[in-house]
Amino acid sequence: MDHRGGEAVRPKVAGGRAGEPFAPIADYGFLSDCETTALVAPSGNIEWMCLPKMDSPSVFGSILDRDAGYFRVGPAGVEVPAAQRYIPGTMVMETTWWVHGGWLVVTDALLMGPWHHEDERSHTHRRAPTDYDADHVLLRMVRCVNGQAQVRLDCMPVFDYGQSPARWEHSGVGYHEAVARGNGVALRLTTDMNVGFEGSLATSRTLLKQGDARFVALSWSEHEPPATYEDAHERLVWTVHHWQHWLDRGRFPDHPWRSHLQRSALTLKGLTFAPSGAVAAAATTSLPETPGGERNWDYRYTWIRDSTMALWAFYTLGYDWEANDFFYFITDVAEAAEGKLQIMYGLDGREELPESTLDHLSGYDGARPVRIGNEAYVQNQHDVWGAIIGSVYMFVRKRDRLDDRLWKIVVKQVEDALDNWRQPDAGMWEVRGEPQHFTSSKLFCWVAADRGARLARIRGDHDRARRWQAAADEIHADVLAHALDDRGVFVAHYGATSLDASSLLIPLLGFLPPDDKRVRETVLAIADELSEDDLVLRYRAAETDDGFDSEEGTFTICSFWLVSALVMIGEVERAKALCEKLLSYASPLQLYAEEIDPHTGRHLGNFPQAFTHLALINAVMQVIQAEQRESEPGLV
């Protein structure tokens, strides 16, 4: 079985121009400079890119509508490449093409460069400056490695989510530079090919023979793009070395699954918005969770609940700087939220994320509506306090100190958790049905009180430590009294009989020890009853009032949670088999969307998905450590 599955649904052809089919979600490549991201279709089209940052309006949006803009560099008349790969250890992509009479290689990168702000301060960066910075240039280089081939450049931006076509005009001398403006963005196209215009399309065509090479740079800031091929090549090499040096900072076990850990680390870094340290949940909006369905959400924001797992993943792999940057972003928003902490924020920390639909867009493969913004930001989700206190606890354990600023945040968030834990909420899955007493929400309120009590002891505030520990014990007892069915299995919410994959977090968060019979029974029940072809659903849609009638795919984060939970309860061989199966479902570039259709292997939902890669790191490390314990008894 081909686990990618998309090829079985339609031919593996992906353009971007009107009338052409959509590529399977898993077949897109992901580029990032840690401020902007782009998705590259197998055809060589840039089909998703938002400027000037990840959650800005798109300039290339043909992944959501074939008329919403694209940017292709590749052979004329050939759409299907021979191969695609990342240059090892980088976010730089190579696409190799065979055409009748020759071979071409196209290299794509969002350039990184040295820190730009030596003579003036950045108006966007809130984190400490580093040695490197986004160059704000999308570079595309093409070379003929054998024979000869006609190469075509087609650049058709449509600003503001496909609503404002570009108007190109030449700049500079000759036909090598062009500028298009729209929606507050100025795009500058620089190339050593001759560019002309056909309406809103900037285009060029040239014959390359063996050894010939050309470059195209699209830039959108005051920083100069490369002006010659030599300059472009030098800056590409700098970018390649940047990513390889960054990856070299990490700690990766010598194991056959190491490449999955490394690609997940690079993907998480690529989803990190460097100016603030926030980690975006995904690079896209409205890629459907059901083919042709309406479960289409905007994930280009940062969720507080991601913070604990992100910190764990970054710290585990040795990326303390990235973990600390995300933590400082979380503390920034928590400090600003003197009233109520939201579940999610814009990448720059903004609070309001109003949701609307873009009815002029047809959606990915007809899946509508297309949404921007996310109304979940106004929901009551009680996991938020446990997530932030868990993050503080993890941060403080690395330093064994708790300063006044952090302590003030801890006190506020723990007290909010204790004031609200008895109330129903929307739950961690952000259901849009009636609020319930979700087990996972109670679990995270327990985390807030339990970790809060530990932090109070570190602080030396013994009165709060005793009070918060008593509250943690009360929540613990309440969950055990109301969240178990007759079998001793944890259910989705109080009064329910249905299962929920979030119960897998019970051993992962230490609510009960892994050898507790209730934990074991819950993990095995989810594995046997809430799975399709071994892959885990977050819940049965027919048994949950989530506001929608349609089904959805299996949630890959939940499947990786199951791997971790199986390791913890001693089912190591079953965990290894499931982990191996999940890794086989990775995209050709080792990326993951949010969900997988268990029957076809097709990736569903927004892409690439940070939460999936975070859970992958956790699960893979759990399996590797279990293997080490088996081979070397006594090894921790």
C-alpha positions in Angstrom: 0.0 0.0 0.0 1.2 3.5 -0.8 0.7 5.2 2.5 0.7 8.7 1.0 -2.6 7.7 -0.7 -3.0 10.8 -2.7 -1.7 9.2 -5.8 -4.5 6.6 -5.7 -7.0 9.4 -5.7 -5.8 11.3 -8.7 -2.8 11.4 -11.0 0.3 13.0 -9.4 0.1 16.2 -11.3 0.0 19.5 -9.7 0.0 22.9 -11.3 -1.5 26.0 -9.8 -3.0 27.5 -12.9 -6.7 27.6 -13.5 -8.2 24.2 -14.3 -5.2 22.1 -13.1 -5.7 19.5 -10.3 -4.6 20.0 -6.8 -1.6 18.2 -5.5 -2.0 15.9 -2.6 -1.3 17.8 0.6 1.5 15.5 1.6 3.4 16.3 -1.7 4.1 19.9 -0.9 7.5 21.1 0.1 7.9 23.6 3.0 10.2 26.6 2.9 10.8 29.1 5.8 13.0 31.9 6.8 11.4 32.0 10.3 9.3 35.0 9.3 7.7 33.9 6.1 6.8 30.4 4.8 6.0 29.0 1.4 4.6 25.7 0.1 6.1 24.3 -3.2 3.9 21.9 -5.2 5.6 19.0 -7.1 5.1 21.0 -10.3 7.5 23.6 -9.1 4.8 26.1 -8.3 4.9 28.2 -5.1 1.2 27.8 -4.3 1.1 29.3 -0.8 3.0 32.3 0.5 1.8 35.1 2.8 3.7 38.4 3.2 5.2 40.0 5.1 4.7 37.2 7.7 3.2 33.8 8.1 -0.3 35.0 9.1 -0.5 37.9 6.6 -2.7 37.8 3.5 -1.4 35.6 0.8 0.3 36.8 -2.4 0.4 33.2 -3.8 -2.8 31.3 -2.9 -3.5 28.8 -5.6 -3.6 26.0 -3.0 -7.0 27.4 -2.1 -8.1 28.6 -5.6 -6.4 28.1 -8.9 -6.8 31.8 -9.7 -5.3 33.1 -6.4 -1.7 33.4 -7.6 1.3 31.1 -8.3 5.1 31.3 -9.0 6.7 28.6 -11.1 10.3 28.1 -12.3 10.8 24.8 -14.2 10.9 23.1 -17.6 8.4 24.2 -20.2 5.8 21.6 -20.9 6.7 19.2 -18.1 4.8 19.2 -14.8 5.9 16.0 -13.0 9.5 16.0 -11.5 11.8 13.1 -11.4 12.6 13.7 -7.7 12.4 16.2 -4.8 14.5 16.4 -1.7 15.8 18.8 0.9 19.5 19.4 0.8 20.4 17.3 3.9 20.1 19.2 7.2 18.4 22.3 5.6 15.2 24.0 4.6 16.5 24.3 1.0 14.7 22.2 -1.6 16.0 20.6 -4.8 13.6 19.5 -7.6 15.1 17.4 -10.4 13.4 17.3 -13.8 13.9 15.1 -16.8 12.8 16.5 -20.1 13.3 15.1 -23.6 16.9 15.9 -24.2 18.1 17.1 -20.8 18.0 17.2 -17.0 17.3 20.3 -14.9 17.7 21.0 -11.2 15.7 23.8 -9.5 16.9 24.9 -6.0 14.4 26.9 -3.8 15.1 28.7 -0.6 13.8 31.5 1.6 17.2 33.1 2.2 18.8 33.6 5.6 21.5 36.2 6.1 23.5 37.8 8.8 21.8 40.1 11.3 20.6 43.2 9.4 20.1 45.7 12.2 23.5 47.0 13.0 22.8 50.7 12.5 19.2 50.8 13.6 16.9 48.8 15.8 14.3 46.4 14.4 10.7 47.4 14.9 9.4 43.8 15.0 11.9 41.8 17.0 11.1 41.3 20.7 13.6 38.5 21.3 17.3 38.9 21.7 19.1 39.5 18.4 21.0 36.5 16.9 23.8 36.2 14.4 21.3 35.6 11.6 18.1 37.1 10.2 15.6 36.5 7.4 16.8 38.1 4.1 13.2 38.5 2.9 14.1 36.9 -0.4 12.6 33.9 -2.1 15.4 32.6 -4.3 14.9 30.1 -7.2 17.9 28.8 -9.1 17.9 26.5 -12.1 20.8 24.7 -13.8 21.0 22.3 -16.7 23.1 19.4 -15.6 22.9 17.4 -18.9 21.7 18.0 -22.4 19.5 21.0 -22.9 16.0 22.2 -21.9 13.6 25.1 -22.3 13.0 26.8 -18.9 10.0 29.0 -18.2 9.5 31.5 -15.4 5.9 32.4 -14.5 5.2 34.7 -11.6 1.6 35.8 -11.1 1.0 37.2 -7.6 -2.6 38.0 -6.6 -2.6 40.1 -3.4 -5.0 39.9 -0.5 -6.0 36.2 -0.7 -6.6 36.3 -4.5 -8.5 39.6 -4.6 -6.0 42.0 -6.2 -4.1 41.0 -9.3 -0.6 42.3 -9.7 0.4 45.2 -12.0 4.0 44.7 -13.1 6.3 47.3 -14.4 10.0 47.2 -15.3 12.5 48.9 -13.1 16.2 49.3 -13.5 17.9 48.9 -16.9 16.8 46.4 -19.4 14.5 43.5 -18.7 15.9 42.0 -15.6 14.0 43.7 -12.9 10.2 44.2 -12.3 8.1 45.5 -9.5 4.5 44.8 -8.5 2.6 46.5 -5.6 -0.6 45.6 -3.8 -2.2 45.5 -0.4 0.7 47.3 1.2 3.3 44.9 -0.2 5.9 45.7 -2.9 7.3 42.7 -4.7 10.6 43.0 -6.6 11.5 40.4 -9.2 15.2 40.2 -10.0 16.7 37.7 -12.5 19.3 37.2 -15.1 16.5 36.1 -17.6 14.6 38.6 -19.7 11.2 39.2 -18.2 8.1 40.4 -20.0 4.5 40.8 -18.9 1.2 39.2 -20.0 -1.4 41.1 -17.9 -0.7 40.3 -14.3 1.8 37.5 -15.2 5.6 38.2 -15.3 7.1 35.6 -17.6 10.3 34.5 -19.2 11.5 31.7 -21.4 15.0 30.7 -22.1 17.0 27.7 -23.4 19.6 26.2 -21.1 22.4 23.9 -22.2 24.6 21.7 -20.1 26.4 23.8 -17.5 24.1 26.8 -17.9 22.4 28.3 -14.8 20.0 31.1 -14.0 18.5 32.7 -10.9 15.2 34.4 -10.0 14.9 36.3 -6.7 11.6 37.7 -5.4 12.1 40.2 -2.5 9.7 42.4 -0.4 11.8 44.5 1.9 14.4 47.3 1.8 17.2 44.7 1.9 18.9 44.2 -1.5 18.2 40.9 -3.3 21.0 39.2 -5.2 21.8 41.0 -8.4 23.9 38.3 -10.2 24.1 34.6 -10.3 27.3 34.6 -8.4 25.8 36.7 -5.6 22.7 34.4 -5.6 24.8 31.3 -5.3 26.9 32.8 -2.5 23.8 33.7 -0.5 22.3 30.3 -1.1 25.4 28.6 0.3 25.2 30.9 3.3 21.6 29.7 3.8 22.5 26.1 3.5 25.3 26.4 6.0 23.1 28.4 8.4 20.6 25.5 8.5 23.2 22.8 8.8 25.0 24.7 11.6 21.6 25.2 13.4 20.9 21.5 13.1 24.3 20.6 14.4 23.5 22.3 17.7 20.9 19.6 18.4 21.3 16.3 20.2 20.0 13.5 18.1 20.5 9.8 18.9 22.4 7.6 16.5 19.3 5.6 15.4 17.6 4.8 12.1 14.8 7.2 13.0 17.2 10.1 13.5 16.3 11.7 10.2 12.6 12.0 11.3 13.7 13.8 14.5 15.9 16.1 12.5 13.2 17.0 9.9 10.7 17.5 12.7 13.2 19.9 14.5 13.8 21.8 11.3 10.0 22.0 10.6 9.4 23.4 14.1 12.2 25.9 13.7 10.6 26.9 10.4 7.2 27.4 12.0 8.8 29.6 14.7 8.2 33.3 14.1 11.6 34.6 15.0 10.7 38.2 16.0 8.5 37.0 18.9 9.5 33.4 19.4 5.9 32.1 18.9 5.5 28.7 17.2 2.7 28.7 14.6 0.4 25.7 14.7 0.8 25.3 10.9 1.7 27.3 7.8 -1.7 27.2 6.2 -5.4 28.0 6.6 -8.4 25.9 5.4 -6.7 22.8 4.2 -9.7 20.4 4.8 -9.8 17.8 7.6 -12.4 15.9 5.4 -12.0 15.8 1.6 -14.4 18.4 0.2 -15.7 19.1 3.8 -16.3 22.1 6.0 -13.8 21.4 8.8 -11.4 24.1 7.4 -9.6 26.2 10.0 -6.9 28.9 10.1 -3.9 27.5 12.0 -1.4 30.3 11.4 -1.5 31.3 15.0 0.1 30.1 18.2 -1.8 28.1 20.9 -0.8 28.2 24.5 -1.4 24.5 24.9 1.4 23.8 22.4 3.9 25.5 24.7 4.6 22.6 27.2 5.1 20.1 24.4 7.2 22.5 22.4 9.4 23.3 25.3 9.8 19.6 26.1 10.8 18.8 22.4 13.2 21.7 22.1 14.9 21.1 25.5 15.1 17.3 24.7 16.8 17.9 21.4 19.2 20.5 22.9 17.5 23.7 21.4 17.3 25.7 24.6 17.4 29.0 22.8 14.3 28.2 20.8 12.5 26.8 23.9 13.4 29.9 25.9 12.2 32.3 23.1 8.8 30.6 23.0 8.7 30.6 26.7 9.4 34.3 26.8 6.6 34.9 24.2 4.2 33.0 26.5 5.2 35.1 29.5 4.8 38.3 27.4 1.2 37.5 26.6 0.5 36.1 30.1 1.9 39.3 31.7 -0.2 41.4 29.3 -3.3 39.4 30.1 -4.0 41.0 33.5 -7.6 39.9 33.0 -8.0 36.7 31.1 -5.4 34.6 29.3 -6.6 33.5 25.8 -6.0 30.0 24.4 -4.3 31.4 21.3 -2.7 34.5 19.9 -1.4 36.0 16.7 2.3 35.4 16.0 3.1 39.0 17.1 1.1 38.5 20.3 -2.1 40.3 19.1 -5.2 39.2 20.9 -8.0 39.7 18.4 -8.3 37.0 15.6 -11.7 37.6 14.2 -12.9 34.8 11.9 -14.4 35.4 8.5 -14.9 33.4 5.3 -13.4 34.2 1.9 -16.3 33.2 -0.3 -14.5 34.2 -3.5 -12.1 31.3 -3.1 -13.2 27.8 -4.2 -11.1 26.1 -1.5 -8.6 23.3 -1.7 -10.1 20.7 -4.1 -13.5 22.3 -3.5 -13.5 22.3 0.3 -15.3 25.3 1.5 -15.6 27.6 3.3 -12.1 29.1 3.3 -11.6 30.8 6.7 -9.2 33.4 8.0 -9.0 34.2 11.6 -10.1 31.8 14.3 -13.1 32.4 16.5 -11.8 29.8 19.0 -9.7 32.6 20.5 -12.9 33.7 22.5 -13.6 30.2 23.7 -13.3 29.1 27.3 -10.8 26.2 27.3 -9.6 25.3 30.8 -6.4 23.6 29.6 -4.7 27.0 29.1 -3.7 27.4 32.8 -2.2 23.9 33.0 -0.3 24.5 29.8 1.3 27.7 30.9 2.1 26.5 34.5 3.5 23.3 33.0 5.7 25.5 30.8 6.9 27.6 33.7 7.7 24.5 35.8 9.7 23.1 32.9 11.6 26.4 32.5 12.3 26.8 36.2 13.5 23.2 36.6 16.2 24.1 34.0 17.4 27.0 36.2 16.2 26.2 39.8 15.1 29.8 40.3 11.8 31.6 40.1 11.9 35.4 39.8 9.3 37.9 40.8 8.0 38.4 37.2 7.3 34.7 36.7 5.9 34.2 40.2 3.3 36.9 39.6 2.2 35.0 36.4 2.1 31.7 38.3 -0.1 33.0 41.1 -2.5 34.6 38.6 -2.8 31.5 36.4 -3.1 29.0 39.2 -5.8 31.0 41.0 -7.7 31.3 37.7 -7.6 27.6 37.3 -8.9 27.0 40.8 -11.7 29.6 40.3 -12.9 27.9 37.1 -12.1 24.2 37.2 -15.6 23.2 38.3 -17.2 24.9 35.2 -17.8 23.2 31.8 -15.8 24.5 28.8 -15.2 23.9 25.1 -12.4 21.4 25.7 -9.0 21.1 24.1 -10.5 20.1 20.7 -12.4 23.4 20.6 -15.8 21.9 20.0 -18.5 24.2 18.9 -21.3 22.3 20.5 -22.5 22.7 24.1 -19.8 23.1 26.8 -19.0 20.0 28.9 -17.0 18.9 31.9 -14.2 17.5 29.7 -11.8 15.1 31.4 -8.8 16.7 29.6 -9.8 20.1 30.9 -9.9 18.9 34.5 -6.6 17.1 33.9 -4.9 20.4 32.9 -6.5 22.3 35.8 -4.9 19.6 38.0 -1.6 20.2 36.3 -1.9 23.9 37.1 -2.5 23.2 40.8 0.0 20.4 41.1 2.9 22.1 39.2 1.9 25.4 40.9 2.3 23.7 44.3 5.8 22.5 43.3 6.7 26.0 42.1 5.4 27.5 45.4 7.8 25.1 47.3 10.7 26.3 45.1 9.7 29.8 45.8 9.4 29.1 49.6 5.7 30.1 49.7 4.6 27.2 51.9 1.1 28.5 52.5 0.3 28.6 48.8 2.0 25.3 48.3 -0.3 23.6 50.9 -3.4 25.3 49.5 -2.6 24.5 45.9 -1.7 20.9 46.6 -5.0 20.5 48.5 -6.8 21.8 45.4 -4.8 19.5 43.2 -5.9 16.6 45.3 -9.5 17.7 45.2 -9.5 17.9 41.4 -7.7 14.5 41.2 -10.4 12.9 43.4 -13.2 14.6 41.3 -11.8 13.2 38.1 -11.5 9.7 39.5 -15.1 10.0 40.8 -16.8 11.2 37.6 -14.6 10.4 34.6 -14.4 6.6 34.7 -16.9 4.2 33.1 -18.0 0.9 34.6 -14.8 -0.8 33.1 -12.5 1.7 34.9 -11.7 3.5 31.6 -11.5 7.3 31.4 -14.2 8.8 29.2 -14.4 12.0 27.2 -16.3 14.1 29.7 -18.4 13.6 32.8 -21.5 11.6 32.1 -20.3 10.3 28.8 -19.6 6.7 27.7 -17.5 7.7 24.7 -13.7 7.7 24.5 -11.4 10.6 23.8 -7.8 10.4 22.8 -6.8 13.2 25.1 -7.1 10.6 27.9 -3.7 9.3 26.7 -2.2 12.4 28.4 -3.1 11.0 31.8 0.2 9.0 32.1 2.2 11.5 30.0 1.4 14.3 32.4 1.8 12.2 35.5 -1.9 12.3 36.7 -1.6 8.6 37.5 1.4 6.3 37.3 1.7 4.1 34.1 1.3 0.9 36.1 -2.2 2.0 37.4 -4.8 -0.5 36.1 -7.1 2.4 35.0 -4.3 3.9 32.9 -3.5 0.6 31.2 -7.2 -0.2 30.5 -7.7 3.3 29.1 -4.7 3.1 26.8 -5.6 -0.3 25.5 -9.3 0.7 25.1 -8.2 3.7 22.9 -5.9 1.5 20.9 -8.6 -1.1 20.3 -11.8 1.0 20.2 -10.9 4.5 19.1 -8.6 3.5 16.2 -9.0 2.9 12.5 -6.3 0.6 11.0 -4.2 1.3 14.2 -4.4 5.1 13.7 -6.2 7.0 16.5 -9.2 9.3 16.1 -9.5 12.1 18.6 -13.1 11.0 19.2 -16.0 9.4 17.3 -17.7 12.3 15.6 -21.1 10.6 15.8 -20.7 10.4 19.6 -19.5 14.0 20.1 -21.4 17.3 19.8 -18.7 19.3 18.1 -21.0 21.4 15.9 -20.5 19.4 12.7 -22.1 16.4 11.1 -19.2 15.3 8.9 -16.5 12.7 9.8 -12.8 13.4 10.0 -9.5 11.6 9.6 -7.4 10.2 12.3 -5.4 12.7 14.3 -1.7 12.0 13.9 -0.8 13.7 17.2 -3.1 11.2 19.0 -1.5 8.3 17.3 1.9 9.5 18.4 0.5 10.0 21.9 -0.6 6.4 21.8 3.0 5.3 21.0 4.3 7.2 24.0 1.5 5.8 26.3 2.2 2.2 25.1 5.8 2.6 26.0 4.9 3.9 29.4 2.6 0.9 30.2 5.2 -1.6 29.1 3.8 -2.4 25.6 7.1 -1.6 24.0 6.9 -3.9 21.0 3.4 -2.7 20.2 4.6 0.9 20.5 7.6 0.2 18.2 5.3 -1.3 15.6 2.9 1.6 15.7 5.7 4.1 15.6 7.2 2.4 12.5 3.8 2.4 10.8 3.3 6.1 11.6 6.7 7.0 10.2 5.9 5.2 7.0 3.0 7.6 6.5 5.3 10.6 6.4 5.3 12.7 3.3 8.1 12.1 0.7 9.9 15.0 2.5 9.1 13.6 6.0 6.5 16.2 6.8 3.0 15.7 8.4 -0.3 17.4 8.1 -2.8 17.3 11.0 -4.6 14.1 10.1 -4.3 10.9 8.0 -7.2 9.1 6.3 -6.6 5.5 7.6 -8.0 3.9 4.5 -6.0 5.7 1.9 -3.1 7.2 3.8 -4.0 10.6 2.4 -2.8 13.5 4.6 -5.6 15.9 5.7 -5.7 19.3 7.4 -3.3 22.1 7.6 0.3 21.5 6.7 2.9 21.1 8.0 1.4 20.7 11.5 3.6 21.7 14.5 1.7 19.6 17.0 2.1 16.4 15.0 5.9 17.0 14.8 6.1 17.8 18.5 4.3 14.5 19.3 6.6 12.6 16.9 9.6 13.8 18.7 8.2 12.7 22.1 7.1 9.3 20.8 10.3 8.5 18.9 12.4 9.5 21.8 10.3 7.3 24.1 10.8 4.3 21.9 14.5 4.9 21.5 15.0 5.2 25.2 12.9 2.1 25.8 15.2 0.2 23.3 18.3 1.5 25.1 16.9 0.3 28.4 16.2 -3.1 26.9 19.7 -3.4 25.5 21.5 -1.9 28.5 19.5 -2.7 31.7 19.9 0.1 34.3 20.4 2.8 31.7 18.2 5.8 32.3 
